[in-house]
Each structure stands twice: as C-alpha cells, then as structure tokens.
Amino acid sequence: MSFVPIDDKNDTEIDHTFMYTQILKEILFEIEYDEESIRDFTTYSHECNYGDCNIIDKFRQEYNCQKPIWWYTYPCFLSSILNRALRTLETDTLIKLGFSICDLNRNIKQLHTEQFHSRSIEPFIVYRGQGVPKNRFEKLIKTKNGLMSFNNFLSTSTDKQVSLAFAESNRDNPDMVGILFQMTIDPSILSTPFAYVNDIAYYKGQEQEILFSMHTLFRIVDIKPYENDNRIWLVELKAINDSDHRLNKLTKNIRSETRGSTGWDRLGRLLLKLDQFNKAEQVYKQLLNQTSTDVKKAYIYNQLGKTKNHQGNYMDAILYFRRALKIHENTFPSHQISLASCYNNIGQMYQRMGEYPKALLFHRIALDIKQDILPLDHIDLAESYGHIGLLYEKLGEHHKALLSHKKALRIRQKKLPNNHPSLAHSYKNIGSVYNNMGKYSKALIFYNKSHAIMEDIL
C-alpha cells in the first residue's frame, strides 16, 4: 500500500513506491517473454526455496494449461511471492515474474471486457480483510481524506463475512491491526481493470471474489473501530481514477527520467534511479548479450560504466567507458558530441580516483571537441570549464583554476536563470579559489552569492 496525504503542497510526504511500481509495471509490460522466462523463474524459485519442489515443477510443466488467474488463486507460492515482491519492491523477483504479471493483467482485462463491455453497472461494494503492521496503520490514520493505492493485485469479495474472517485472524497478533476494507467501486470512473473470477479461480464460487489489477487508487473516506472493537477497524474507501495531479506529475517526471529504447533499457534506468546498482548491472549485461550492433553496444557500455561509477568501482567504469569510446571513434566521424561525453566520463573517473593530471587530460580533450562543434557560449562548455577549474585547483594552479571557473560562470550567467543551482556552484568554486589564494574578502563575496541562490531555491 502507498499513501498520498491530503496536503497538496508537500510532495515529499508522498510514498514514492506508488510511482516506482507504476513505472516498473509499464516497463514489464513492454518486455517480450517466452518459455525460457518460465524456466528462469522456476529455477530461481528452487534456488530461493520459495515453495515445495514438486509444486514448482508442476508450475513449470503445466503453466500454459491453466488460466493465469487459476494459478494466482491456486494455493501455492505464486500469489504470496508476487504480492510480497510488489509490496517491498523486490525488483529481482519482479523481473523474474514479469511474464506472470503480464499474463495475469491480460487475463483480468480480457474478463473485464467480456463481463462489462455490453452493459452498464451501478456502483457496488466489495470487501477485503487483512492485517496491517502497526506503523502502516498509523500512516493510514494520518492519511484520512487523502489517497491510498494497492500496488499489488487486489483480491476482494462481495461477501462481507468472508473478508471479516481474514481481518479477525489478526486479532491476537500484537504487531498487527486487523482491517476490514469496505470499498465503493464505480465502474464508470475506475481505470484499473477488474473482473469476477469465481468461475475460473481455483476455489470456484467459494469466496465471491473480484480481482483487480495493479494500482487501484482509493480515497480514504472514514476510519473507525468495527462495532466498537479496537482490535478490528473498518476503513471505508472510494475508488477513484488515476488523475490525481500530484501523482501524475511525479510519475511523469520518473517516466521521463527512465526513457529508453526497449523495456529492458528502461528497467536498467529505473534500477539506477532506485540506487539498485547490482541489479542494473545484471540487466545491462543481459542486454549486452542480446545486442549485435556496435551503436547499441556503445550505449550499453556507457550505462555499465555509470553503474560501476555508482558502485565506486572506478577502474571497471573506465574500462567500460573506454570500450564505448573505441566504438564511437571507429563508428562516428571525429568530433561528435558523443565522443566528448566519453572523454568527459573517463576524466570524471580519474578525478574521483585522485589522478588529477590524467583527469585534466581527458577533460581538455572533451572541451576541445565541444569547442569545435558547439557555439562558444553553449551551456555544455560551462560543464567542461567547471571540471577543468576544479582540477587546476587540486593541482595548486590557482590562476588557471580561476580563469576556467570564470569562463563557466560567464556562460551560466548568460544562459541560465539567476537562481539556477549551477550558478551557485560556480560562485562557490570561485570563492574557494580566492580562499585558497588568501584573498578572503573576495572569497566571501562569492560565497555569499552562492549562499543566496541556495537559500532561494531550498
């Protein structure tokens, strides 16, 4: 579950698992799966001891013999693993389960079309009973009148007593609170597909089940003890569409940051965004094995270099960046911006390793390329001047450092808004040089300018 408080001005309070699982779902839906995907998942399940070996083997052999909903409701390892992975954002498990997530969503959408396309249906009520950890329940209480999302597949029932039994099963657990969710569903506005699954679920007709696909969004209407019992709470929810402007804005930003040529590429970018660098490395190595063109290999080498950089393994990062550089040098005409990017990346790695003369060499090559193909006041040149200024400062060449930083500042003053963070960085860098030169009054002027910008934007 994710929560979105009613406070419209504080986006930092939003539970970002909603946006990340939403983007992850989109990415998994873009990836093509085959029989090998099922074998990979069952092998992974054996290795992780996810269930009885015989049932895992049965799943591998008979997966295509039953509907995905049947397997989801079958009393085995699948639903518990899937929903736990969605709840805790276990990306490695979700990647392995991508085929099942896609098949289950497709099955629900197909049933929804068959059941509702030719008739309108009035709003109705469904129930869900479950235990919620106390800390999450406190978050739920604070979010009253706000929004909550079930990021996993949501099993509900039209039978209140069936759901109440699940809530009551948590009565004696001191760490959990039993919750009976009462959900009002208006099919005319709900964008998440759902379907009656009684006829194809494993427990046919026993639970009067309605299954919703991922990311059903609700307004929290009321929270109160159920029949004056403080161990069981009734939470009234009203399903809404996914047009909340704050969620859409944040999700759009993440979606933009994870654009890629394929679903796997987007997944790698998302994992980098989530600081899951080892998993990102696995994705990009898998992509590398599937790639035959040099242009795509250069891009993947570059992404692997970024991954190694984040892991703090700078030498391996340099190796990947050099492989990308070699392909660019052999494939593209000289003095392309992609070449400058490669030299810049290698320079940054040497800079982080403390090898400043080598770093300076690569940053100067990057600058020469940019000067040949870009206008002399292009903002990208300011980045190179900034790096070179920092390196001259590390090497004790204060006058050269000051000259480079002032070149970066002039471009940024011309191209950027007056309160842009990059201007603050330039002022701070110049202040640092003056400070190291013993010119403290001048240093203070530039430090104050940097501080004023940072105060303005924070």
N, C-alpha and C positions, 0 to 999 in steps of 0.2 A: 504494500500500500504506500502511496505517496500522498503528501498533504500540501495544499496551497492555501495559506492563510488569507483572511479577508482583506488584510492591509494591502491596499493597491499600490503603495509607494515603496514597499520593501521587498524587492525581488530576491534578496539574499536569504529570506526565510523559506523560499520555495524549495521543496525536496527535489533535487535535480535528477534523482533516479527516474522520475517520470519521463523527462526529456531524453535521457540516455537510453532507456529501454525502448522508447518510441523510435528513436533513430536506429537502434540495433535491430528492431523488428523490420523496419523498412529495408535495411541492408540485407538481412537474412532472406527477405522475400525476393531480393534481386539475384541471389546466388542460385546457380543451377546445381541440382543434386541428382545422384544416380544410385545404383545398387551398392556401389562402393561406400556411399555415405552411411548406409545401414550397417555394413560390416565394420566400418570405423567406429561407429557409436557402440556397437555391442562389444567390440574388443576393448574399447575404453571403459565400458561398464564392468567387464570382467576385471580389468586392472584396478578399478576403484572399489571393487566389491559392492556394487550398487544393488545387488539382489541375488536371488537363487540362480545358480548357473544354468539349471535346466530351463527356467523361465526366460533368461536372457537368450539362450539358444533358440527357444521356441519363438521369441520375438524376431530373431534374425531370419528364421526359416519361414515364418508364417505372416510376416508383417503385411505383405500385399494381399493376403487372403481375407482380411477384415478391414472395415472402415476405420479411419484414424480415430473417430470418436469411440469406437468399440475398444480400441487399445488404451485410450486415455482413461476410460472408466473401468477397465479391467484391473482387478486387484493385484497389480504388480508394481514394479519400480518406476514406471514411466511418469505418471502424473506427479508423484512426490518429487522426483528428481527435477522435472521440468519446472514446476512451480517454485521450488526452492531456488533453482538457478535464476529464475526471473526475479524472485524476491531479493536475492542477495547479489545479483548481477555477476554470477559466476560465468564469465564470458567464455572460458574454455569449454565448459559443459554446454552452454547455449550454442556455440559454434558446432559442436558435435551433434546437437539436437536440432539443428536448423531445418533439416528435411522434415522432421516430425512437426515442428511449429508451423511450417508452410502447409503441410498436408492437413493438419487439424484446422487451421484457419480457413483453408479452401473448402473443407467438408462443412464447416459451420455456415459459410457464405452460401454454399450450394443449397443447403437445407433451408436457410432463411428465405432464399428466393422462391423455393418450391412452396414453402408454407405461407408466405405473406405477399407474394407479388400480385395476386389477383384479388385481394380483399384488404380492406382497411381494418384496423383493430384498435379498440379503445385502450386507453391506459390501464395497466394492470399491476398487481403487486406480487413480488416474489420475495423469498426469504433466504438468508444464509446464516448459519450458526457456526461460530468458530471461537477459538481462544486467541487473545491478543496479549503480547507481553505488556507489562505494566507501563513501561516507558513509552511504548507506542500508543497505549490508551490515553496517557496524559497528553501526548501530542494531538490525538484525536479530539480530546476535550477542548484544547486551546484553539482548534480549527473550526469550531462550530460556526455555521453560516458560511464557512469557506468551502473549498473543494477537496475531494479525495479521489484518487484513482486506484483501481485494482489493476496492477500492471501485468498480472498473470491471467490465464484463462479462468473465468469466474463461473463456478458451479453454484446454481441456485435451485430452489424448489418452490413450487406453488403451495406445498403442504407446510404450513407453519410448524406443526408438531415435529416433523422430521428435522427441520432446521434447529428447533429449540433443543432437541436432544443433543445435537452437536455442541451447542453453546453450554448446556448443562454439564457436559462431560468434563469441562474445565473448572467446575465449581470448587473442587478440593485442591487445585493447584495454586499454591501461594504466589507463584510468579506470573500467573496468567489471569486475565479477566475474561469471563465468558460474555460474548457479544451475540445478540440476535439482530442482524441487519434486516430492516424492513425497507425494501426498495420499490419505489414507484417508477414504473417504466412506461414512457410514452413513445411508442414505435415511430410516430410521425416526426420526432426530432432527434432520436438516438442514431448516431452514425456508426456505432460499433455493432457488427452483426451478431445475432443470437439465434438460437433455434431450440425447439423442443426435441429432446434426444431420447425420449422413452423407448421408441421402437427400435433404436439401433445401439443403445447403451448396453453394457454387459448386464447390468441389473435392470432388465426390461420392466418398465412400469412401476417399479417399487418406490422410487423417490420423487416422481413427478418433476424430473429435472429439466431445467432450461440452462443451456450452456452459452456463455458469452465469450467472444474472442477477447484478445488482449486489449487493455487500456480502456475499460469502461469508466467514464467520468461521472461523478455524482456531486450534488450539492448536499452538504450536511445540514439537515433541517432541524433535528432535535436529538438530544442525548439524555436519557433518563433511566433510572433503575427499572428493571422489568418487574412489574407487580410488586413494587417496594422491596425487591430482593437486591441488596447491594453487591452480590456476587455475580449477578446476571444483569446486563444492561441492554436496553433497547435503543438502537441507533436508527433513526429514520433518515433515509436517503432519497433523493430525487435525481434520476438520471438526466443528464444534460448532454448537449452535443459538445464537440471539442473546439469550440470557437472562443474560448477564454483568451483575451488579447495578450495577457502576460505570458501564458504558456506558449501561445503561438509565436510570440516574439522571441522568447528564449530558445524554443525548438528550432525556429528558422535560423537563428544565429549558429547553433550547433550543426544544423544541416548544411549551412554554407561552409563551415569550417571542415566538414568531412566530405566535401565533394570529391568524387574520384571517377575513374574511367570504368570501373567494374564494382560489383558488390564487395568483392574481396579487398579491393583497394580502399573503399570507403570504410570497411571494417578495420583495416590497419590504421587508418587515420583516426578513427574513433578510439581505438585502443591507445594510441599515442596521447590523445586528448584526455583519456582517463588515467594516464600515467601507468598503464599496464604494458610496460616496455617489452618484457619477455614474450608475452602473448603476441604483441605486434610483430616482433621479430619472427615468430613462428609463421604468422600469416604471410609476411613478405617473402620468407624463404620458400613457402609453398607456392606463392605467386611466381617466384623466380624459376622454379622447376617447371612451371606451366608456360613460361614465356619463351618465345623463339626470336622475336625481333630485337635488334640492338637498341632501338629507341626506348622500348619498354623496359629493357634490362637496365639501361642507364637510370631511368626513373626509379626503379626498384632498388638499385644500388644506393641511390641518393637517400631513399627512405630508410634503408638499413643503416646507412651512415648516421642519420638522425637518431635512430633507435639506439645505436651504440653510444652516441654522444650522451643521450639521456641516461644511459646505464653507467656513464662515467668511464667507459672503455674507449679512450680517445685514439689509441693506436689502431684498433679494429675499425673505428669510424673513418680514420684516414685511409685505410686500405679500401673501404667501400667507396669513399669519395673519389679516390684515385681511379678506381675502375670506371666510375661514372665519367670522370674527366677524360679517360682514354677513349671511351666510346664517342664522347662529344667531339674530341679532337679529330677522330677518324671519320666521323659521320657528317658533321656540320661544317660549313665554311668557318674560317677563323673569325675571331672577334664577334661571336654571338653572345648574347646576354647569358645563355645557359653556361657557357664557358666561365664567364665571370663569377657566376654563382658557385661553380665547382671550386674555383680558386679561393673564393671567399670562405667556403665551408672548410677547406683544408687549413686555411690560415687561422680560422677560429679554433680548430682543434690544437694546433701548435701553440696558440695563445693560451689556451687552458692548461696545456702541459708545461707552460713556463718557458717554452723555446721561442723567445721573442724575435731573434733575428730571422729564423725560418718563417715565423708568422708574418713578419713585416714583408718579407719577400713575396709571399702569396697574396697578401692584401694589396701590395703595389701592382702586381700583375692584374688583379681583378680591377683595380682603379684604372689602369691603362686601357683595358678592354672597354670599360664603361665610357671613358672619355672619347674613345674612337667612335662609338655608336650612339651615344646619348647626348642631348643638349647639355652644355656645361653647368646649367642650373637645375639639372634633373635631381629629384629627391634621392634617387639611388646612390648618387655620388656622395651625398652627405653621409650615408652609412659607411662608405669606404673611408672617407676623411676621418670619421669618428674613430674607426678601428685603428687607423694609422696613427692618429693622435695619441690614443691610449698606449700604443706600442712604443712610440718615441718617448713617452713619459716613463714607461717601465725601463727603458734603456738609458734614462737620465738625460735625454736630449730635449730640454725644456722648451727651447725656442722653436724647434721643429714641431714639437707637440702643440704648442700654442698656435702656430701657423695653421696646422691641419684642423684643429678644433674650431678656429675662427672661420675657416672655409666651410666647414659643416654648418656652423651657426648661420652664416650669411644665406646659405641655400634654404635652410629651415625657416628663417625669418621671412624669406620671400615666398615660400611655398606652403607653409603650414599656418593654422590659426595661432593666435597669440598665446593661447593656453594649452598648446599641444605638449604632451609629455616629452616628446623628443627634444623640444626646445629646452625644457627643464634639464634634460641630460646634458645638452651642450653647455648650458650655463654652469652646471655643476662641474663638468670636465675642465672648463676654462678656470673656474675658481680653484680647482685642485692644483692645476699647473702653477697659477700665481702663488698659491700657498707654499708649494714646494720650492718656489724661487725666492721665498721670503718676502713677497710683496703682499702683505696681509690685508691692507686696506682695499686693494683691488680685488683680492680673493673674496673678501666679504661682500663686495658689490655683486659679484656674480653668484655667490652662494644665496644671497637674499633674493635675487631674481628667480633662481631655481626653486627656492622655498615658496615663493609667492604663487608660482604656477601650480606646484603640487598641492598647496592648500586650496587653491581654487577648484581643482578637479576632484579632490577627495571628498 
